[in-house]
Amino acid sequence: MNQSEAKILQPQTKISNQLFQPAGAWISILAFCFLTVLMIALGGFGSRILNILFPLGALIVGWILYFRYPILYNGFVWWLFFVTPFIRRISDWRIGAFTDPKSSYIMLAPFIACMICAHTIHLKLFKSRDKYSSIFILAISAVLYSYFIGMIYRGFLPSTISLLEWITPLLFGYHMAINWQRYPMYAENIKRVFLWGGLVMGIYGVYQFMVAPEWDRLWMIGSGMISSGGSPVPFGMRIWSTMNSQGPFADYIVTSLLILLCSQGALVMPAAGFTAFSLLLTLVRVAWIGWILAMLSLLTSLTPKQKFRLVAAVVIMAIILIPLINMEPFSTVIFKRLETLTNLQNDGSGQARQGTYAAILENIITNFLGDGLGALEGDSALIVIVNLGWIGGIPYVGSLIFGTLLVLMEPHKSDDLMISVIRGILIKSFIFLLSSITIKGAHGMLMWGFLGLGLAGIHYYRDYHLQQFLVIKSRDKLPTN
């Protein structure tokens, strides 16, 4: 076998670190970070300017990265979802008052940066014959249908803001899936992003629980989170770290824990310890269940060596965490929440959610057209039918289920652990649907983004095996001397 054939037969799972560190990209990212810190340092005046400057800067940097440094663009979008709520809280604190969500534009930054992915449809829709793209195009069409219905009932601005939450995860997933040739680079970048992201969010989450910083207390009181988030005092909060509530943070931290299983380096164990401990402090039970089921799903698709590594990682985390969760005041908070898993009949939040389901079910049976985007917000997955109707809901949900089944049922023959982790992430995201609407907003980025990455991985390895077959076939046809 010659060198060119050997090169084709090797899947490109190792990517040079230089691809992730171009100087031009980091200059724009660091300039954006410096400008953000500078505006916050200027106090209330600078924070009011930041309200416009932050989403504008996210758009400019995202645009530069998308066209010049596409791998770092993905990482930039993820980091915006990680830290934008924290930037908003710090900004409010510097102003000295909670800012009404309708007049706070900082939170639009990750969605605006993600909307740049719409350019991928312009570039690829009529040029690519990728069969997986139809999954996202069908779902996008359903959302756009509901958007026009929403504009009729509620006007342009409310429907457009809701559209950002619904369509950006779909655009991002499509962007990942259609650029399947970049899968190895996407996977390596995501490992690094969620390693550092999990570490930062985990450390801050523990700090938040122990200290209850002023900016977090201001947000907790102003947003009305006290009813579900505990008390705005040290050791009294259900933590949400750098994000805006416990649910999205728990979703992202479980994702980070799963991705750490296929990461390497000295930071993996510290990151795993802080993320696992902060996950317990969120007190989000569906996240605990989702992590367990995701881990069990991994056992069905791993090699014996990978299973040993998985079990070893769980044992090491248990050795680290068990002494901590048995210390006061952590033990009282965590074990009290654990007890509710076996006493769901007296669980107030569970009963309230059942009541919500019953009320929504009465209204969706004959809701064929739908009420349009933004018609109903909440934590029930049933709001899909309320907003999209049966006309939009069937293709939207059908696309999601069909795409997920493709990833879960595809026979995977490579040693790439990331594919198995993606399957676990998708299973976890469906478990989250029991308590959260995980198909839009920050939640939706995980579900649709990793669905796109999973489809990209399947396509990439199918193409690799096809090339392998063609090389062997062409070699067999060569005349022998």
Helices and strands as residue ranges (DSSP letters): H 3-8, G 17-20, H 23-41, H 44-68, H 70-95, G 101-103, G 106-108, H 109-115, H 118-124, H 133-154, H 156-178, G 180-182, H 183-211, H 214-222, H 226-229, H 246-260, H 268-282, H 285-299, H 304-325, H 330-339, G 340-342, G 344-346, H 348-364, H 383-409, H 417-432, H 441-477
